[in-house]
Amino acid sequence: MIILLMAAFAGIVLFETPGLIQKKYWRELIVFFMFLLLAFIVSLLQIFGAKVPNPVKGITILVKGFLSLMK
Amino acid sequence: MKLEGGKIAGSELVFLMIGFTLGSSLILSPAQAAKHDDWLAILAGLGEGLVFALIYTTLAVRFPGKTLIQFNDIIYGPYLGKIISLGYLWYFLQLGSLVLRNFGDFFTTIIYPETPMIVFIVLVALICASAVRNGIEVIARCSILLVVFTFVVIFGTAILLAKDMKFTNLLPVFDIPLREFIKASHSAATFPFGETVAFLMVIPFLKKVKEAKTSSIIALIMAAMLLVVVAVRDTAVLGITKTISTYPAYQAVRLIDVGKILTRLEILIAINLLSMGFLKIAVLYYGAVLGTAQLLKLRSYLPLVLPMGAFMVSLSTLQFGSNIENINFAQEIYPYYALPFQVGLPLISLLIAILRGVPKKMKGAKK
Protein backbone atom coordinates (compact mmCIF):
# COMPACT_ATOMS: atom_id res chain seq x y z
CA MET A 1 0.00 0.00 0.00
CA ILE A 2 2.77 2.42 0.99
CA ILE A 3 4.71 1.67 -2.19
CA LEU A 4 1.57 2.28 -4.27
CA LEU A 5 0.99 5.59 -2.54
CA MET A 6 4.61 6.65 -3.03
CA ALA A 7 4.38 5.69 -6.69
CA ALA A 8 1.19 7.70 -7.17
CA PHE A 9 2.67 10.82 -5.60
CA ALA A 10 5.96 10.40 -7.45
CA GLY A 11 3.92 10.14 -10.65
CA ILE A 12 2.17 13.45 -9.86
CA VAL A 13 5.53 15.13 -9.17
CA LEU A 14 7.06 13.82 -12.41
CA PHE A 15 3.98 14.87 -14.36
CA GLU A 16 3.82 18.47 -13.14
CA THR A 17 7.27 19.71 -12.14
CA PRO A 18 9.24 19.63 -15.45
CA GLY A 19 6.81 22.03 -17.11
CA LEU A 20 6.81 24.35 -14.10
CA ILE A 21 10.59 24.47 -13.90
CA GLN A 22 10.90 25.11 -17.64
CA LYS A 23 8.51 28.05 -17.42
CA LYS A 24 10.22 29.27 -14.21
CA TYR A 25 6.93 29.30 -12.29
CA TRP A 26 8.63 29.18 -8.85
CA ARG A 27 5.68 30.50 -6.88
CA GLU A 28 3.41 27.88 -8.42
CA LEU A 29 6.00 25.21 -7.68
CA ILE A 30 6.08 26.09 -3.97
CA VAL A 31 2.29 26.04 -3.68
CA PHE A 32 2.18 22.78 -5.62
CA PHE A 33 4.58 21.10 -3.20
CA MET A 34 2.77 22.48 -0.15
CA PHE A 35 -0.55 21.01 -1.23
CA LEU A 36 1.06 17.77 -2.32
CA LEU A 37 2.82 17.42 1.03
CA LEU A 38 -0.47 18.01 2.86
CA ALA A 39 -2.24 15.33 0.81
CA PHE A 40 0.70 12.95 1.20
CA ILE A 41 0.83 13.31 4.99
CA VAL A 42 -2.93 12.83 5.39
CA SER A 43 -3.01 9.72 3.21
CA LEU A 44 0.17 8.25 4.75
CA LEU A 45 -1.25 8.65 8.26
CA GLN A 46 -4.45 6.95 7.11
CA ILE A 47 -2.49 4.00 5.73
CA PHE A 48 -0.57 3.67 8.99
CA GLY A 49 -3.90 3.67 10.81
CA ALA A 50 -3.13 6.78 12.82
CA LYS A 51 -6.04 8.84 14.09
CA VAL A 52 -6.24 11.78 11.72
CA PRO A 53 -8.49 14.59 12.96
CA ASN A 54 -11.78 14.14 11.18
CA PRO A 55 -13.32 17.40 9.93
CA VAL A 56 -16.81 15.90 9.87
CA LYS A 57 -16.65 15.19 13.61
CA GLY A 58 -15.61 18.78 14.24
CA ILE A 59 -18.47 20.10 12.10
CA THR A 60 -20.91 17.80 13.90
CA ILE A 61 -19.82 19.09 17.31
CA LEU A 62 -20.07 22.72 16.15
CA VAL A 63 -23.52 22.32 14.62
CA LYS A 64 -24.87 20.39 17.60
CA GLY A 65 -23.54 23.09 19.89
CA PHE A 66 -25.33 25.79 17.93
CA LEU A 67 -28.56 23.79 17.77
CA SER A 68 -28.54 23.25 21.53
CA LEU A 69 -28.25 27.03 21.95
CA MET A 70 -31.27 27.59 19.71
CA LYS A 71 -33.54 25.45 21.89
CA MET B 1 -2.84 37.47 -16.67
CA LYS B 2 -6.04 35.51 -17.07
CA LEU B 3 -6.35 32.16 -15.38
CA GLU B 4 -9.24 30.90 -17.47
CA GLY B 5 -9.58 31.75 -21.14
CA GLY B 6 -12.76 29.81 -21.85
CA LYS B 7 -16.21 31.27 -22.26
CA ILE B 8 -19.52 29.46 -21.90
CA ALA B 9 -22.93 30.23 -23.36
CA GLY B 10 -26.12 30.72 -21.37
CA SER B 11 -27.61 27.44 -22.61
CA GLU B 12 -24.50 25.56 -21.53
CA LEU B 13 -24.85 27.08 -18.08
CA VAL B 14 -28.44 25.78 -17.93
CA PHE B 15 -27.32 22.23 -18.69
CA LEU B 16 -24.33 22.38 -16.38
CA MET B 17 -26.49 23.63 -13.54
CA ILE B 18 -29.14 20.94 -14.10
CA GLY B 19 -26.40 18.31 -14.01
CA PHE B 20 -24.86 19.83 -10.91
CA THR B 21 -28.19 20.01 -9.09
CA LEU B 22 -29.17 16.46 -9.99
CA GLY B 23 -25.71 15.22 -9.00
CA SER B 24 -25.83 12.73 -6.19
CA SER B 25 -29.42 13.68 -5.32
CA LEU B 26 -30.53 11.35 -8.11
CA ILE B 27 -29.82 8.35 -5.92
CA LEU B 28 -30.01 9.81 -2.42
CA SER B 29 -33.47 11.33 -2.61
CA PRO B 30 -33.13 14.84 -1.21
CA ALA B 31 -36.10 15.10 1.14
CA GLN B 32 -36.12 11.53 2.41
CA ALA B 33 -37.29 12.68 5.85
CA ALA B 34 -40.66 13.73 4.41
CA LYS B 35 -41.48 10.10 3.47
CA HIS B 36 -44.15 9.90 0.77
CA ASP B 37 -44.56 13.69 0.71
CA ASP B 38 -41.02 14.20 -0.48
CA TRP B 39 -42.14 15.55 -3.84
CA LEU B 40 -43.95 18.36 -2.00
CA ALA B 41 -40.87 18.96 0.12
CA ILE B 42 -38.72 19.17 -3.02
CA LEU B 43 -41.08 21.77 -4.48
CA ALA B 44 -41.00 23.77 -1.24
CA GLY B 45 -37.21 23.42 -1.25
CA LEU B 46 -37.17 24.73 -4.81
CA GLY B 47 -38.91 27.88 -3.59
CA GLU B 48 -36.16 28.39 -1.03
CA GLY B 49 -33.50 27.47 -3.57
CA LEU B 50 -34.78 30.05 -6.06
CA VAL B 51 -34.33 32.77 -3.44
CA PHE B 52 -30.73 31.59 -2.95
CA ALA B 53 -30.16 31.58 -6.70
CA LEU B 54 -31.49 35.13 -6.97
CA ILE B 55 -28.98 36.25 -4.32
CA TYR B 56 -26.09 34.56 -6.14
CA THR B 57 -26.97 35.83 -9.58
CA THR B 58 -27.56 39.39 -8.32
CA LEU B 59 -24.06 39.27 -6.85
CA ALA B 60 -22.60 37.82 -10.05
CA VAL B 61 -24.28 40.42 -12.24
CA ARG B 62 -23.13 43.21 -9.92
CA PHE B 63 -19.52 42.09 -10.30
CA PRO B 64 -19.28 41.02 -13.95
CA GLY B 65 -16.26 38.87 -14.78
CA LYS B 66 -15.23 38.57 -11.13
CA THR B 67 -15.34 35.27 -9.28
CA LEU B 68 -16.43 34.79 -5.69
CA ILE B 69 -12.84 34.97 -4.47
CA GLN B 70 -12.14 38.21 -6.33
CA PHE B 71 -15.23 40.08 -5.21
CA ASN B 72 -14.84 38.94 -1.61
CA ASP B 73 -11.65 41.00 -1.63
CA ILE B 74 -13.51 44.03 -3.01
CA ILE B 75 -16.45 43.75 -0.60
CA TYR B 76 -14.69 42.89 2.66
CA GLY B 77 -11.24 44.34 2.03
CA PRO B 78 -8.06 42.31 1.50
CA TYR B 79 -7.75 40.61 4.91
CA LEU B 80 -11.28 39.68 5.96
CA GLY B 81 -12.03 38.85 2.33
CA LYS B 82 -9.20 36.33 2.21
CA ILE B 83 -10.45 34.61 5.38
CA ILE B 84 -13.97 34.30 3.98
CA SER B 85 -12.59 33.04 0.65
CA LEU B 86 -10.60 30.38 2.53
CA GLY B 87 -13.83 29.24 4.17
CA TYR B 88 -15.48 28.90 0.77
CA LEU B 89 -12.53 26.98 -0.69
CA TRP B 90 -12.77 24.55 2.20
CA TYR B 91 -16.52 24.21 1.63
CA PHE B 92 -16.07 23.40 -2.09
CA LEU B 93 -13.29 20.94 -1.42
CA GLN B 94 -15.15 19.16 1.35
CA LEU B 95 -18.39 19.03 -0.63
CA GLY B 96 -16.45 17.49 -3.50
CA SER B 97 -15.04 14.88 -1.17
CA LEU B 98 -18.53 14.10 0.15
CA VAL B 99 -19.81 13.49 -3.38
CA LEU B 100 -16.76 11.33 -4.13
CA ARG B 101 -17.59 9.36 -1.02
CA ASN B 102 -21.18 8.91 -2.23
CA PHE B 103 -19.76 7.32 -5.37
CA GLY B 104 -17.57 4.98 -3.38
CA ASP B 105 -20.42 4.00 -1.07
CA PHE B 106 -22.87 3.39 -3.89
CA PHE B 107 -20.51 1.26 -5.95
CA THR B 108 -19.16 -0.79 -3.06
CA THR B 109 -22.49 -1.46 -1.36
CA ILE B 110 -24.50 -2.23 -4.48
CA ILE B 111 -22.47 -3.18 -7.51
CA TYR B 112 -18.93 -4.25 -6.58
CA PRO B 113 -19.02 -5.50 -2.98
CA GLU B 114 -15.55 -7.10 -3.11
CA THR B 115 -13.58 -4.18 -4.55
CA PRO B 116 -11.98 -1.65 -2.19
CA MET B 117 -13.75 1.71 -2.20
CA ILE B 118 -10.59 3.69 -2.91
CA VAL B 119 -10.47 2.26 -6.44
CA PHE B 120 -13.72 3.97 -7.49
CA ILE B 121 -12.87 7.18 -5.70
CA VAL B 122 -9.46 7.43 -7.38
CA LEU B 123 -10.86 6.61 -10.82
CA VAL B 124 -13.63 9.20 -10.61
CA ALA B 125 -11.20 11.76 -9.20
CA LEU B 126 -8.83 11.17 -12.12
CA ILE B 127 -11.61 11.73 -14.67
CA CYS B 128 -12.62 14.92 -12.87
CA ALA B 129 -8.99 16.07 -12.72
CA SER B 130 -8.65 15.69 -16.46
CA ALA B 131 -11.91 17.62 -16.97
CA VAL B 132 -10.74 20.42 -14.67
CA ARG B 133 -7.36 20.64 -16.42
CA ASN B 134 -9.20 21.16 -19.70
CA GLY B 135 -11.12 24.11 -18.31
CA ILE B 136 -14.72 25.13 -17.81
CA GLU B 137 -15.60 25.11 -21.51
CA VAL B 138 -15.03 21.38 -21.77
CA ILE B 139 -17.02 20.62 -18.63
CA ALA B 140 -19.90 22.76 -19.87
CA ARG B 141 -19.93 21.05 -23.25
CA CYS B 142 -19.96 17.53 -21.85
CA SER B 143 -22.83 18.52 -19.61
CA ILE B 144 -25.19 18.90 -22.61
CA LEU B 145 -24.71 15.30 -23.73
CA LEU B 146 -24.79 13.82 -20.24
CA VAL B 147 -27.86 15.75 -19.08
CA VAL B 148 -29.83 14.84 -22.20
CA PHE B 149 -29.00 11.19 -21.58
CA THR B 150 -30.18 11.51 -17.97
CA PHE B 151 -33.46 13.11 -19.15
CA VAL B 152 -34.05 10.13 -21.41
CA VAL B 153 -33.26 7.62 -18.66
CA ILE B 154 -35.48 9.30 -16.06
CA PHE B 155 -38.51 9.54 -18.34
CA GLY B 156 -37.85 6.14 -19.94
CA THR B 157 -37.73 4.33 -16.61
CA ALA B 158 -40.82 6.22 -15.44
CA ILE B 159 -42.72 5.01 -18.52
CA LEU B 160 -41.49 1.43 -18.19
CA LEU B 161 -42.49 1.40 -14.52
CA ALA B 162 -45.95 2.82 -15.25
CA LYS B 163 -47.66 -0.55 -14.80
CA ASP B 164 -46.11 -1.05 -11.36
CA MET B 165 -47.13 2.37 -10.08
CA LYS B 166 -49.84 2.77 -7.49
CA PHE B 167 -50.63 6.42 -7.10
CA THR B 168 -52.58 5.69 -3.93
CA ASN B 169 -49.14 5.37 -2.34
CA LEU B 170 -48.94 9.16 -2.54
CA LEU B 171 -52.01 9.52 -0.31
CA PRO B 172 -52.62 10.94 2.24
CA VAL B 173 -51.02 14.11 1.00
CA PHE B 174 -49.34 16.28 3.63
CA ASP B 175 -49.49 13.65 6.31
CA ILE B 176 -46.46 14.77 8.33
CA PRO B 177 -46.22 17.47 11.01
CA LEU B 178 -45.39 20.95 9.69
CA ARG B 179 -42.13 21.08 11.65
CA GLU B 180 -40.88 17.88 10.02
CA PHE B 181 -42.01 19.12 6.61
CA ILE B 182 -40.11 22.38 6.97
CA LYS B 183 -37.02 20.48 8.10
CA ALA B 184 -37.25 18.17 5.08
CA SER B 185 -37.84 20.98 2.60
CA HIS B 186 -34.97 22.96 4.08
CA SER B 187 -32.67 19.97 3.73
CA ALA B 188 -33.81 19.68 0.09
CA ALA B 189 -33.03 23.37 -0.39
CA THR B 190 -29.51 23.04 0.99
CA PHE B 191 -28.63 19.64 -0.43
CA PRO B 192 -29.05 20.12 -4.13
CA PHE B 193 -30.32 23.67 -4.74
CA GLY B 194 -28.23 25.82 -2.44
CA GLU B 195 -25.00 24.14 -3.49
CA THR B 196 -25.23 26.17 -6.69
CA VAL B 197 -23.25 28.77 -4.73
CA ALA B 198 -20.30 27.03 -6.42
CA PHE B 199 -21.51 28.58 -9.67
CA LEU B 200 -20.26 31.95 -8.47
CA MET B 201 -16.94 30.56 -9.71
CA VAL B 202 -18.42 29.69 -13.12
CA ILE B 203 -20.90 32.48 -13.97
CA PRO B 204 -18.08 35.06 -14.53
CA PHE B 205 -17.07 33.08 -17.62
CA LEU B 206 -20.47 33.50 -19.25
CA LYS B 207 -20.45 35.21 -22.63
CA LYS B 208 -23.31 37.48 -21.54
CA VAL B 209 -23.49 37.95 -17.79
CA LYS B 210 -27.06 39.26 -18.07
CA GLU B 211 -28.22 35.75 -18.98
CA ALA B 212 -27.09 34.40 -15.61
CA LYS B 213 -30.34 35.12 -13.81
CA THR B 214 -32.75 33.56 -16.30
CA SER B 215 -30.41 30.63 -17.00
CA SER B 216 -30.03 29.64 -13.37
CA ILE B 217 -33.73 30.00 -12.60
CA ILE B 218 -34.65 27.84 -15.62
CA ALA B 219 -32.00 25.30 -14.60
CA LEU B 220 -33.18 25.04 -11.00
CA ILE B 221 -36.83 24.66 -12.03
CA MET B 222 -35.99 21.96 -14.60
CA ALA B 223 -33.81 20.09 -12.11
CA ALA B 224 -36.55 20.26 -9.48
CA MET B 225 -39.09 18.92 -11.98
CA LEU B 226 -36.80 15.98 -12.74
CA LEU B 227 -36.29 15.33 -9.03
CA VAL B 228 -40.07 15.43 -8.53
CA VAL B 229 -40.53 12.92 -11.35
CA VAL B 230 -37.95 10.68 -9.68
CA ALA B 231 -39.57 11.09 -6.25
CA VAL B 232 -43.09 10.38 -7.52
CA ARG B 233 -41.84 7.39 -9.53
CA ASP B 234 -40.08 5.89 -6.52
CA THR B 235 -42.93 6.51 -4.09
CA ALA B 236 -45.57 5.21 -6.46
CA VAL B 237 -43.59 2.05 -7.16
CA LEU B 238 -42.10 1.27 -3.77
CA GLY B 239 -44.72 2.70 -1.41
CA ILE B 240 -43.71 2.80 2.22
CA THR B 241 -40.63 0.62 1.65
CA LYS B 242 -39.07 3.64 -0.05
CA THR B 243 -38.37 5.16 3.34
CA ILE B 244 -36.25 2.22 4.49
CA SER B 245 -34.12 1.76 1.39
CA THR B 246 -30.88 3.70 1.13
CA TYR B 247 -31.01 4.09 -2.64
CA PRO B 248 -34.73 4.18 -3.57
CA ALA B 249 -34.14 4.99 -7.26
CA TYR B 250 -32.02 1.88 -7.65
CA GLN B 251 -34.59 -0.31 -5.89
CA ALA B 252 -37.44 1.04 -8.01
CA VAL B 253 -35.75 0.66 -11.39
CA ARG B 254 -34.77 -2.85 -10.43
CA LEU B 255 -38.42 -3.84 -10.68
CA ILE B 256 -38.64 -3.05 -14.40
CA ASP B 257 -39.63 -6.24 -16.17
CA VAL B 258 -41.09 -5.98 -19.64
CA GLY B 259 -41.89 -9.43 -20.96
CA LYS B 260 -38.87 -10.94 -19.19
CA ILE B 261 -36.67 -9.31 -21.83
CA LEU B 262 -36.14 -5.75 -20.69
CA THR B 263 -34.88 -6.42 -17.17
CA ARG B 264 -32.02 -5.39 -14.90
CA LEU B 265 -32.03 -1.81 -16.06
CA GLU B 266 -30.82 -0.63 -12.64
CA ILE B 267 -27.34 -0.17 -14.03
CA LEU B 268 -28.76 2.86 -15.88
CA ILE B 269 -29.17 4.52 -12.49
CA ALA B 270 -25.50 3.86 -11.78
CA ILE B 271 -24.60 5.44 -15.12
CA ASN B 272 -26.79 8.43 -14.29
CA LEU B 273 -25.04 8.82 -10.96
CA LEU B 274 -21.69 8.50 -12.65
CA SER B 275 -22.39 11.19 -15.24
CA MET B 276 -24.25 13.67 -13.05
CA GLY B 277 -21.93 13.18 -10.08
CA PHE B 278 -19.00 13.73 -12.42
CA LEU B 279 -20.42 17.13 -13.38
CA LYS B 280 -20.98 18.02 -9.74
CA ILE B 281 -17.50 17.04 -8.61
CA ALA B 282 -15.93 18.70 -11.64
CA VAL B 283 -17.62 22.04 -10.91
CA LEU B 284 -16.75 21.94 -7.20
CA TYR B 285 -13.20 20.81 -7.91
CA TYR B 286 -12.82 23.52 -10.53
CA GLY B 287 -14.13 26.12 -8.09
CA ALA B 288 -11.71 25.03 -5.38
CA VAL B 289 -8.67 24.91 -7.68
CA LEU B 290 -9.38 28.16 -9.54
CA GLY B 291 -10.22 29.88 -6.25
CA THR B 292 -6.96 28.81 -4.63
CA ALA B 293 -5.00 30.00 -7.65
CA GLN B 294 -6.74 33.38 -7.50
CA LEU B 295 -6.31 33.66 -3.74
CA LEU B 296 -2.58 33.04 -3.95
CA LYS B 297 -2.25 35.11 -7.15
CA LEU B 298 -0.77 32.29 -9.21
CA ARG B 299 -0.25 32.54 -12.96
CA SER B 300 -1.83 29.17 -13.74
CA TYR B 301 -4.21 26.90 -11.88
CA LEU B 302 -3.07 23.70 -13.62
CA PRO B 303 -0.31 22.70 -11.14
CA LEU B 304 -2.84 22.72 -8.30
CA VAL B 305 -5.24 20.26 -9.91
CA LEU B 306 -3.55 16.97 -8.99
CA PRO B 307 -2.42 17.82 -5.42
CA MET B 308 -5.89 19.11 -4.54
CA GLY B 309 -7.44 16.00 -6.06
CA ALA B 310 -5.16 13.82 -3.96
CA PHE B 311 -6.19 15.77 -0.87
CA MET B 312 -9.87 15.42 -1.80
CA VAL B 313 -9.49 11.65 -2.22
CA SER B 314 -7.77 11.21 1.14
CA LEU B 315 -10.39 13.44 2.77
CA SER B 316 -13.24 11.40 1.33
CA THR B 317 -11.92 8.12 2.71
CA LEU B 318 -11.12 9.73 6.04
CA GLN B 319 -14.46 11.35 6.76
CA PHE B 320 -16.85 8.49 7.39
CA GLY B 321 -16.62 5.00 8.80
CA SER B 322 -19.62 3.75 6.86
CA ASN B 323 -22.37 4.61 4.44
CA ILE B 324 -24.85 5.19 7.25
CA GLU B 325 -22.66 7.83 8.87
CA ASN B 326 -22.53 9.62 5.54
CA ILE B 327 -26.29 9.64 5.08
CA ASN B 328 -26.84 10.63 8.69
CA PHE B 329 -24.47 13.57 8.28
CA ALA B 330 -26.22 14.61 5.06
CA GLN B 331 -29.63 14.62 6.74
CA GLU B 332 -28.96 15.86 10.26
CA ILE B 333 -25.88 18.07 10.21
CA TYR B 334 -25.33 19.25 6.66
CA PRO B 335 -28.47 21.47 6.34
CA TYR B 336 -27.20 23.64 9.22
CA TYR B 337 -23.51 23.45 8.34
CA ALA B 338 -24.21 24.69 4.80
CA LEU B 339 -26.34 27.66 5.90
CA PRO B 340 -23.57 30.24 6.42
CA PHE B 341 -21.96 29.42 3.06
CA GLN B 342 -25.19 29.19 1.08
CA VAL B 343 -27.27 32.00 2.55
CA GLY B 344 -25.50 33.89 5.31
CA LEU B 345 -22.34 35.10 3.62
CA PRO B 346 -23.82 35.76 0.14
CA LEU B 347 -26.65 37.78 1.69
CA ILE B 348 -24.24 39.81 3.84
CA SER B 349 -21.98 40.32 0.81
CA LEU B 350 -24.89 41.59 -1.26
CA LEU B 351 -26.06 43.95 1.50
CA ILE B 352 -22.55 45.35 2.03
CA ALA B 353 -22.07 45.73 -1.72
CA ILE B 354 -25.33 47.66 -2.02
CA LEU B 355 -24.64 49.83 1.03
CA ARG B 356 -21.09 50.67 -0.03
CA GLY B 357 -22.09 51.01 -3.68
CA VAL B 358 -18.92 49.07 -4.44
CA PRO B 359 -18.99 48.03 -8.09
CA LYS B 360 -20.42 51.36 -9.33
CA LYS B 361 -17.32 53.14 -8.09
CA MET B 362 -15.22 50.67 -10.09
CA LYS B 363 -17.22 51.30 -13.26
CA GLY B 364 -16.87 55.06 -12.85
CA ALA B 365 -13.12 54.71 -12.43
CA LYS B 366 -12.88 52.69 -15.63
CA LYS B 367 -14.85 55.16 -17.67
Interface residues (C-beta under 8 A of the other chain):
Chain A: A8 F9 I12 F15 E16 L20 Y25 R27 E28 L29 V31 F32 F35 L36 L38 A39 F40 V42 S43 Q46 V52 N54 P55 V56 I59 T60 L62 V63 K64 F66 L67
Chain B: Q94 T292 L296 L298 R299 S300 L302 P303 L304 L306 P307 M308 A310 F311 V313 S314 L315 T317 L318 Q319 F320 E325 F329 I333 Y336 Y337
